[in-house]
Structures are given as C-alpha cells and as structure tokens.
C-alpha cells in the first residue's frame, strides 16, 4: 500500500544544477558526472524502497531482545543488512586502501537519506560502524588500521561509540570507567557504559567498541580521558576471530522508537582494550569525526521527515473527505460516488501542512548537500575556509534538521487524522524514530551552546562574517526580476538583518554576561537555521526562474519556485520571533529562584 | 521515585484570587467557599497521586487486548476505576436528580486536570461516560433518562460516542450505518464504526453506545443522520441487565499512546437501538455537548504538559551535570564530590525549557478556569454573552492547548536527554499520550476552520468584538506601574493589534475568497490563543503586583510575575509570525498543482 519514491531527481537537481559540482568543484567531482552518479542513486533508491523499507514496520514491532546475554535483532534485519553490505553501500565513502570506494561524502549523503528513510533503526548500525572506521583511520596505528578497518569497511564487523555512563552524559569529566595498563601494550577496561546504540546484535561477526576511559594517575576532568578499541571478540592481527572479550550486555533499553536498533547497557569487566591515539587525548580523538557524525544525525531528521511526508502526501491524494469551498486545482476530480466530496489535498489547511513539510525538506536537502560539499572540500582540498564554515554550520545542521524534521513528522501524522495515531499507518513510528535525533550525538541544547560558545567566536568570528558576506553578495548580485525581489530577496534581506541584530546583541551583552547569550542560544540557532534555508531557497528560486525562462522542465521548476515562496513567506519570518527571544536576554530566564520551579 | 504534586495551590489562586468566583460570580459559587473547595481538591489530588498515577506506566506497557471477543484492560485499572467511582468523582458535576453532586464545571475542571495527569488513558473512560450522560440528559425522554442516567452517574456503566466509519471521519455526510425501524419504537442498527474510544472493556457492567446512523428514506447528507442509544446489554426500564445486544468488537487498535484505553472497531449487526432526540437531528444532538467535550480534550493537553513538566523539573533539580559559567541562584549548592558540576537547573538552556513549559501551563490553567466559568455562566445563568464568548473560545482552547500541550511534553522529554527517550522515564508515554488530543474530537485543523468559518462570524461577529473590547478595557484600566506597563501592557497591546490586523485581513480578503482565510486558519487560531494567554498572564501579573505590594505570599507572587514576564517576552511575540502567515493568504498555499506535491 505504502510506497517510497527515492528523491533522486531532487538530489540530481541540487548536485548538478544548483551547486554544479562538476563545474564549480571539479577538483573533487571531475570523475562524478551526472551519467555516472544518477544510476548509483537510482540503484540505492531501489534497494531502499524494495529491500530495506519492507523491514521497517516489522522491526518496530519486534524490536530487540536480550536472550541468554545475546541481543537478537528483528528477524527481517539480517537479510537487508547483508544486501546493504554485499552491495558495498556502507563503504561508498571509505578509503580504497581498506576496501572502500572512495566516493565523496556529498554523493554518499544522498544514499544515506534514502537508507535512513527506509529504515533508520537498521541504518544506524552502518552509520556507527562508519564512525568507528573514520576514528580508527584518523588515529590508529598502521597495525590497528590493517587489523580493524577492512572488516569494518566490509560490514563484516560493526562498531559502537561508548561515552555515556550513568552519572555522566554531556559532562564527560565525570567518567569513571578505568583502563589499567596490562601486557603487550593492552589495557584492562572496567566500567559501565549506557545508551550504547548497536551495543550488541546478531548481524555481524564482531563488534568494535570505542570506549572512553581513564588511565589511573591521569589528570582530573576531560584532560585525563583516553580512547580505547575494545572488540567484542579478540582478533588476530589479520582479523581472525579468536576468543570472546570480557564485554557483556547488561540490558537492552525499551525506547520510544528505533526499536530495531539495540540500545544497550555495556559492562566492561577487565576487558582487553587497545589505546587509540594518544594517552589523555581521548576526547579529541573521539570528536575528530564530530562533523560527520553530527551531519549523519541531522540527516536522520531529514530522512524521517521525507518518508513521513511521502505517506502523508499519498494519503492526502487518496482520502476523500469534505467538499472544499473553492476549488483552485483545475485537475481536481470529483471522485466519489455521490460527487459530494473531494480528496483532502484540495483543502487549504491540508495543503498548508504538506507545504510546511515540503518546503522544509527540500530546503534542508540543499543544506545537506551544501554542508557535505564543504566537508569534502575540507578533506580533499584542505580548504581552511570550508573547514571553518562547516564547523560553524554543523551544530545548526544537526539541531535544526532534527528539531524541524521531528516537527515535520508530527505534521505529517496530523494529515492522516485518526489513522495517523494508529500504528498500522506507520506515522507514529516515523515520529517516534525521529525523536531521538534531537537528543543523541549532543542534545540540541548542547549544539546551541557549542554554536554560540565556540563556533561563532572561532578564528575571531571570521566564519560567520564570511557567511554574512556571502549572503549579502548573493543579494546584491541577485536578478532584477521584480517578482524574485519581492518573493525572495526582500524576505532574505530582512532575515539576514535579524541575524546581524542577534549577533550584535550577543557580542554586546553576551560577552559581558554569558547568561545573556546562553538564555537565547537555542533561539539563535533556529534563527540562523532559517537564514540558511532562506538563503538556499533563494538560490533555488533564482535558478528556477532561469530554467523557467529557458523553458526547461517548467513544471518542476515552477513547483520549486512556489515551494520556495511558501518558505520565504511563511517559515522565514520566524527569525523575528527568534530575534525577540534572543534580545530578551537572561532576565526572564535566570530571575526565578529555582525553588519556585 | 517520580512523584506528582497536584497543583491545588495554583487552582485555588486562579479560582479565588484571580477570578474571585465567590464575589464576582456569587450566583453560581455562593455555596463554594475556599474552605469547602480546597479539601475537595486536596482529596482529588491525593487520589490522583496515590491511587491513579501508579497505574499509568503499567497500563501503557500492558495495553488492552481482545480475547474471545472481549476487551481486557490493564490489570491495575479495575481497582483505580472503582476507587474513582466509589469516591463519586465522575458525578461531581452531574445532576443530583440522577445521583450527581451538582458541583459547577469550574470546580470539576481542576479535578479533571489531576486525574488526566495521573492516567489519561484511564480517565477517558469517565470523560466519555460523562459525555453520554450529558447527551442523554439533554435529549432523552424521561424514560430514557431514568433508565440510563443513574448507572452512568454511578460509573456502573460507561459510554461511548460512535461517529467515525472507515470512509468518513470529519465528513459525516458519508455515514453508511443503517437504522431500520423495528418493534416497540426500537431500531435495528447495522454498520461498522471505527476508532471508538472505550468501545469495550471489563471495567463496568454495561456500555451505552451513542451511534450515528441513517434511517432508510432519510435525506442525503448530514440532514439525514439520527442518533441512537445502543447498549452493549439490553436493560430493563429500571436498569437491570437483560440479554447481550448484537454489538461486537472487530479489533482493538494498536496505537501510539493511551494504550490503556481500548480504541475499537465496533460492529453493529441488527443491534437494538433507541432513537435519542428527533429523527434526522442526530448531528445536532451529538454536538450539543460539544463545548464540554472539546474543553475536556483541551484539558488533556494541559494535564499531560503538567505531569511531564513535574518530572522534568524534578530531574533538572536532581541531575548533576556540567558547570554553569555564571551562577545566579544564590541557593545553588555545589553538590557532587568534586564540586565540579551542578544540578542542570542552573543552566540557562534548561531553565529556558522549563519556563517554556511552566509559562504555558499556568497560563493555560487560567484559560481552563476562565472558559469553564463561561460554560457555567451559560448553563446556570443562561448568560447569552457568556455562551457566545465560550463558543468562540472553545475551538481555540481545544486546539491551542492540545498543540502546545504536546509541544510542552516534547520539551520536558528533552530536559531528560537520553533518559527521556527510554520508556522507563515515562516521558515518552506523556508525549505519546498527549499526541491524540490534537486529533480526536475534531482535528485541530477542523477547530481552526470552525473558528474562522463559524465562530468569528456568529451573531455578526459580536463575540470577538466583545473580547477585544474587554482586553482594551483591561489595558486602559491597567496599573500605572511602569514595570507592569513595560513587561505586560505593551506586549499585550502589540499582540492585540496583531489580532485586529488579522481580523481586518480575514474580513477584507477572506470573504472575497474563502481560501485566503482557510490558508491561514490554523495560524489565526494560534495567534488568538497567544493573545488569550497574554491577556490572562497580564491579569495574573497585575494581581501579583498588588499582592507583592501588600507583602502577601511574596515568593509565590514574585514567581508568578516572573513566569508571566517570560511568557510576554518570549512566547507572545509569536503573534507577529502568525500574523505574517495569515496575511500571506492563499497564493503560496493554493498555487502549486497537486501533482507537484
């Protein structure tokens, strides 16, 4: 009944028409022509819709169970996991030296959206493995790389990130897990880690845990944390499984969503571990790949929004209910027996809901590609400006896309009315699965604090100044078309002005008293997020106008233009509300005595 | 671990200090002194926290099952249900003629919030029964009343509302269920009803279904719908159970939340039914009690927000994590071993989240009492202005409180970080349970359409004009206190201005093309909702200032004043965003061809 149409066309538009990756970034994408990339996306989309999606609902119902100390994943997962692996999809942007395909992240991002839409709980096993791959690749010795990377790339093994303990999540200074030096440069790791995604399962031969722990005698706080490789099974240097390590699963959490992904309490009881990177530099090793990891979580928000939108859209075109007062679609058919009612997509409030989703999703997708492109430019070309800008953008990408992605699934659910509340429709699952992205990989509150506390001020504020200059230059060079000016340039200019005002406030009052800045941190992040989407929609609008004038694929570009207009008119003005909040400072937030909460 | 503190003090403040029900509405509340009402609220609160709340989580986990055609509710429900019944709580505002206690809705509203917070899935059985009681009381023959009401009042029987069918929810013109005249003024009812809350269960002896159906030969559409009483068991005139009726349960739905309330597919197979009210007047009979029913659903949003807030607040005061840059609370204690970290309530972004919840909840609670008061004035004193005003307010109350109530639970969940996503913390349940209130009893989109399509224009727009006049008069008579003016009067005035501008737009462009109004209906409703809460917060602020000056309970009133300030500064400016959307009209919503969604 439900189908998923991978948004291949939209990605191709963004990659090759909007960002013109072949022409403008030929140093990276010279080998990635449209003709080469489109079949990859089509094939990934086919796998997502035909193989992965059918496992999604069953995975939610079945969930993961702990049986005799071992985690059992949903029955359907094994086959889909293996098909993803045998298609070498997880290794798309891994280094060929270790068996990967060396394709830029920008292309892999599209594939990630498809797989995340189809079954995010399953896809997370691969996302985490990729994080472990990247961290070992960045910090491992050559022996560690040759031992662990090939099987991670092949998805023969998966990986996990172990940071959180019962007494500490955000505040890693309080970590209690111990790593005591042992024979042959190994360590004995002891402690409990909680909320470990993909902590145990039956999908792969081995699991490579990356574990933060303290070596006795190391400095207090975050400066005394080291990172360790702790495999579920000890392996030989060439990757053969030897004996089980002292790692056990204490519990599988019962969660709101992503039921198919096992979130575990992990107990390390003198487990054998190997130092990754330098002693006491564990945090910076763990967070080397932070941009990629947070990007992947933002993508989860987008991917859930997309699948939920597709189901809502389908429903709105199928469900006959109520007679609109005014019919504006010429193609509307009165399609029930008695001709008294119409499909609900004819109703303005249903369209309003669909457009809130659609205009967010398509704008966010452009943001996804833009930020991936910057990451690639940083990695391939060592472009410092790209690195700096993407570091600024990443907390926004993670938090804005997960917040709005969740909201978007809630709106999609609303389109279905009562059916949306019933699990059979799967809308509840999209809402429940989307919710986690606002929490893990640093809560969205932490992203906001990172944005105003670190990213804005990095390199003397250079990157936010660069961003503003870029948008102003776009505005100044924008078309003279009056419609475009009214519909895009004017609102963009106004939103940018709000961003500048909020920055003025932060530098004037936030430095004097950080609580003035922190009280509005989340609002500032959302303000910035809207400016980014407004800027991207304006670029899309301009491009669309050009293509319409060239009489190319007019229907497609006309829809883009109208969807962008909706965003500029109805979503972007939120910057004013966010600005008002930022400007209200600390008083109304900090004045109440905590006993009066 | 988790405790629930019934907000008795806040209700007492709203009833006796803010609205002064004894003095200002003595015709209704002369007998309801503070000394009489407070013990009622305390006792209801005790029942909620000690008896009802402990059943909530187990009810969510266990859910309802269909076994051999009968619905089994969660094990713990029976005892709590019986204690609520034996305390005569559901009959609080029922007519003494049928065994009720005749207490005004305004008082019962407080009790409803407590029970809803403690276990909304359980409480809904009572809410629905009350709806059936009210409908039979309003439209039943004296024989119907004496047969059905006493046992409904006693909660010996419960009731259900049967409107939706697979092909129709909002659009009841498409109802297919048939009612064929039979012997002794009875009818044979045949058809299928879906999404019937409390459709079957094992908590009471009998279930009285109110069923919308068409009598053969009746007019097409909504003018041919009649309402029938269809008991699960046929009863004698004095209420003795005789034989089973031809009513069966086809399915119990698997839902996102309210698992303890059985949502059923009900099959009527020549079931015996009795016409309630006049033939073909079924819809107006069913909707007589619409204000009360929609009020009850708005209360669900508030009640879930309150319990979620309490859990989040508790967590924020317990959880030690991170060191705030600036400590503004003089009473903050450095309370972990190493003195490096503090409770998270010291962090501005956590406070921001708590205050978003708190300022919504306390404002909404004042709205709950204000609207109940208007319903009581309509019922007791036949006050036409009160009736008109509350009809205008009810769609806003239902939709605004359920939308914001849901949002508030999501924010509460965020305060807990990873713990919030794990079902053990119960935060997921509050989110999932709150979600339904946005959908049933008319989706929030339908509320918005009702508001702009019917309520605004009723009696020539008299009631919205009255409302605006009332707020203006408050503004003009407000205190000369400069702080109060800056913090409350100025933002209220500005929000009221936004309301007037949106009304101007609706009357100018909405009448010419209804799609201009309908495209902004939901935004208009939210704009109006904020103005109402802003108005109520201003009244609370003014009262608080008076009490502070009188040196009475200064801590309490100071917190009220500060919480109100937060609302006025940070939530109320949303009216500007909503206005921008209303003013954007139909173009960006209706222009895209439906094939391009």
HADDOCK unambig.tbl for C-alpha pairs under 7 A between the chains (distance, minus, plus):
assign (segid A and resid 168 and name CA) (segid B and resid 321 and name CA) 6.73 0.50 0.50
assign (segid A and resid 170 and name CA) (segid B and resid 321 and name CA) 6.98 0.50 0.50
assign (segid A and resid 171 and name CA) (segid B and resid 321 and name CA) 5.49 0.50 0.50
assign (segid A and resid 171 and name CA) (segid B and resid 322 and name CA) 5.19 0.50 0.50
assign (segid A and resid 253 and name CA) (segid B and resid 422 and name CA) 6.52 0.50 0.50
assign (segid A and resid 254 and name CA) (segid B and resid 422 and name CA) 5.92 0.50 0.50
assign (segid A and resid 254 and name CA) (segid B and resid 423 and name CA) 5.60 0.50 0.50
assign (segid A and resid 255 and name CA) (segid B and resid 421 and name CA) 5.82 0.50 0.50
assign (segid A and resid 255 and name CA) (segid B and resid 422 and name CA) 4.33 0.50 0.50
assign (segid A and resid 255 and name CA) (segid B and resid 423 and name CA) 5.03 0.50 0.50
assign (segid A and resid 256 and name CA) (segid B and resid 421 and name CA) 5.66 0.50 0.50
assign (segid A and resid 256 and name CA) (segid B and resid 422 and name CA) 6.22 0.50 0.50
assign (segid A and resid 256 and name CA) (segid B and resid 423 and name CA) 6.03 0.50 0.50
assign (segid A and resid 256 and name CA) (segid B and resid 428 and name CA) 5.79 0.50 0.50
assign (segid A and resid 313 and name CA) (segid B and resid 597 and name CA) 6.94 0.50 0.50
assign (segid A and resid 321 and name CA) (segid B and resid 168 and name CA) 6.74 0.50 0.50
assign (segid A and resid 321 and name CA) (segid B and resid 170 and name CA) 6.98 0.50 0.50
assign (segid A and resid 321 and name CA) (segid B and resid 171 and name CA) 5.48 0.50 0.50
assign (segid A and resid 322 and name CA) (segid B and resid 171 and name CA) 5.17 0.50 0.50
assign (segid A and resid 326 and name CA) (segid B and resid 515 and name CA) 6.75 0.50 0.50
assign (segid A and resid 328 and name CA) (segid B and resid 590 and name CA) 6.80 0.50 0.50
assign (segid A and resid 329 and name CA) (segid B and resid 593 and name CA) 6.25 0.50 0.50
assign (segid A and resid 348 and name CA) (segid B and resid 515 and name CA) 6.51 0.50 0.50
assign (segid A and resid 348 and name CA) (segid B and resid 518 and name CA) 5.87 0.50 0.50
assign (segid A and resid 348 and name CA) (segid B and resid 519 and name CA) 5.02 0.50 0.50
assign (segid A and resid 348 and name CA) (segid B and resid 589 and name CA) 6.68 0.50 0.50
assign (segid A and resid 348 and name CA) (segid B and resid 590 and name CA) 6.77 0.50 0.50
assign (segid A and resid 349 and name CA) (segid B and resid 445 and name CA) 6.50 0.50 0.50
assign (segid A and resid 349 and name CA) (segid B and resid 518 and name CA) 6.43 0.50 0.50
assign (segid A and resid 349 and name CA) (segid B and resid 519 and name CA) 5.67 0.50 0.50
assign (segid A and resid 351 and name CA) (segid B and resid 589 and name CA) 6.22 0.50 0.50
assign (segid A and resid 352 and name CA) (segid B and resid 519 and name CA) 6.49 0.50 0.50
assign (segid A and resid 352 and name CA) (segid B and resid 589 and name CA) 5.81 0.50 0.50
assign (segid A and resid 414 and name CA) (segid B and resid 439 and name CA) 6.93 0.50 0.50
assign (segid A and resid 417 and name CA) (segid B and resid 439 and name CA) 5.73 0.50 0.50
assign (segid A and resid 417 and name CA) (segid B and resid 443 and name CA) 6.63 0.50 0.50
assign (segid A and resid 418 and name CA) (segid B and resid 439 and name CA) 6.23 0.50 0.50
assign (segid A and resid 418 and name CA) (segid B and resid 440 and name CA) 6.83 0.50 0.50
assign (segid A and resid 421 and name CA) (segid B and resid 255 and name CA) 5.81 0.50 0.50
assign (segid A and resid 421 and name CA) (segid B and resid 256 and name CA) 5.68 0.50 0.50
assign (segid A and resid 421 and name CA) (segid B and resid 436 and name CA) 6.72 0.50 0.50
assign (segid A and resid 422 and name CA) (segid B and resid 253 and name CA) 6.54 0.50 0.50
assign (segid A and resid 422 and name CA) (segid B and resid 254 and name CA) 5.91 0.50 0.50
assign (segid A and resid 422 and name CA) (segid B and resid 255 and name CA) 4.32 0.50 0.50
assign (segid A and resid 422 and name CA) (segid B and resid 256 and name CA) 6.22 0.50 0.50
assign (segid A and resid 423 and name CA) (segid B and resid 254 and name CA) 5.58 0.50 0.50
assign (segid A and resid 423 and name CA) (segid B and resid 255 and name CA) 5.01 0.50 0.50
assign (segid A and resid 423 and name CA) (segid B and resid 256 and name CA) 6.03 0.50 0.50
assign (segid A and resid 428 and name CA) (segid B and resid 256 and name CA) 5.79 0.50 0.50
assign (segid A and resid 436 and name CA) (segid B and resid 421 and name CA) 6.73 0.50 0.50
assign (segid A and resid 439 and name CA) (segid B and resid 414 and name CA) 6.93 0.50 0.50
assign (segid A and resid 439 and name CA) (segid B and resid 417 and name CA) 5.74 0.50 0.50
assign (segid A and resid 439 and name CA) (segid B and resid 418 and name CA) 6.22 0.50 0.50
assign (segid A and resid 440 and name CA) (segid B and resid 418 and name CA) 6.83 0.50 0.50
assign (segid A and resid 443 and name CA) (segid B and resid 417 and name CA) 6.63 0.50 0.50
assign (segid A and resid 445 and name CA) (segid B and resid 349 and name CA) 6.50 0.50 0.50
assign (segid A and resid 515 and name CA) (segid B and resid 326 and name CA) 6.74 0.50 0.50
assign (segid A and resid 515 and name CA) (segid B and resid 348 and name CA) 6.50 0.50 0.50
assign (segid A and resid 518 and name CA) (segid B and resid 348 and name CA) 5.85 0.50 0.50
assign (segid A and resid 518 and name CA) (segid B and resid 349 and name CA) 6.42 0.50 0.50
assign (segid A and resid 519 and name CA) (segid B and resid 348 and name CA) 5.03 0.50 0.50
assign (segid A and resid 519 and name CA) (segid B and resid 349 and name CA) 5.68 0.50 0.50
assign (segid A and resid 519 and name CA) (segid B and resid 352 and name CA) 6.50 0.50 0.50
assign (segid A and resid 559 and name CA) (segid B and resid 592 and name CA) 6.11 0.50 0.50
assign (segid A and resid 559 and name CA) (segid B and resid 596 and name CA) 6.23 0.50 0.50
assign (segid A and resid 562 and name CA) (segid B and resid 588 and name CA) 6.32 0.50 0.50
assign (segid A and resid 562 and name CA) (segid B and resid 592 and name CA) 6.49 0.50 0.50
assign (segid A and resid 565 and name CA) (segid B and resid 588 and name CA) 6.33 0.50 0.50
assign (segid A and resid 566 and name CA) (segid B and resid 588 and name CA) 5.02 0.50 0.50
assign (segid A and resid 569 and name CA) (segid B and resid 581 and name CA) 6.93 0.50 0.50
assign (segid A and resid 569 and name CA) (segid B and resid 584 and name CA) 6.58 0.50 0.50
assign (segid A and resid 570 and name CA) (segid B and resid 580 and name CA) 6.91 0.50 0.50
assign (segid A and resid 570 and name CA) (segid B and resid 581 and name CA) 5.08 0.50 0.50
assign (segid A and resid 573 and name CA) (segid B and resid 577 and name CA) 5.90 0.50 0.50
assign (segid A and resid 574 and name CA) (segid B and resid 577 and name CA) 5.79 0.50 0.50
assign (segid A and resid 577 and name CA) (segid B and resid 573 and name CA) 5.89 0.50 0.50
assign (segid A and resid 577 and name CA) (segid B and resid 574 and name CA) 5.80 0.50 0.50
assign (segid A and resid 577 and name CA) (segid B and resid 577 and name CA) 6.66 0.50 0.50
assign (segid A and resid 580 and name CA) (segid B and resid 570 and name CA) 6.91 0.50 0.50
assign (segid A and resid 581 and name CA) (segid B and resid 569 and name CA) 6.95 0.50 0.50
assign (segid A and resid 581 and name CA) (segid B and resid 570 and name CA) 5.08 0.50 0.50
assign (segid A and resid 584 and name CA) (segid B and resid 569 and name CA) 6.58 0.50 0.50
assign (segid A and resid 588 and name CA) (segid B and resid 562 and name CA) 6.31 0.50 0.50
assign (segid A and resid 588 and name CA) (segid B and resid 565 and name CA) 6.34 0.50 0.50
assign (segid A and resid 588 and name CA) (segid B and resid 566 and name CA) 5.02 0.50 0.50
assign (segid A and resid 589 and name CA) (segid B and resid 348 and name CA) 6.69 0.50 0.50
assign (segid A and resid 589 and name CA) (segid B and resid 351 and name CA) 6.22 0.50 0.50
assign (segid A and resid 589 and name CA) (segid B and resid 352 and name CA) 5.83 0.50 0.50
assign (segid A and resid 590 and name CA) (segid B and resid 328 and name CA) 6.77 0.50 0.50
assign (segid A and resid 590 and name CA) (segid B and resid 348 and name CA) 6.80 0.50 0.50
assign (segid A and resid 592 and name CA) (segid B and resid 559 and name CA) 6.07 0.50 0.50
assign (segid A and resid 592 and name CA) (segid B and resid 562 and name CA) 6.49 0.50 0.50
assign (segid A and resid 593 and name CA) (segid B and resid 329 and name CA) 6.26 0.50 0.50
assign (segid A and resid 596 and name CA) (segid B and resid 559 and name CA) 6.22 0.50 0.50
assign (segid A and resid 597 and name CA) (segid B and resid 313 and name CA) 6.91 0.50 0.50
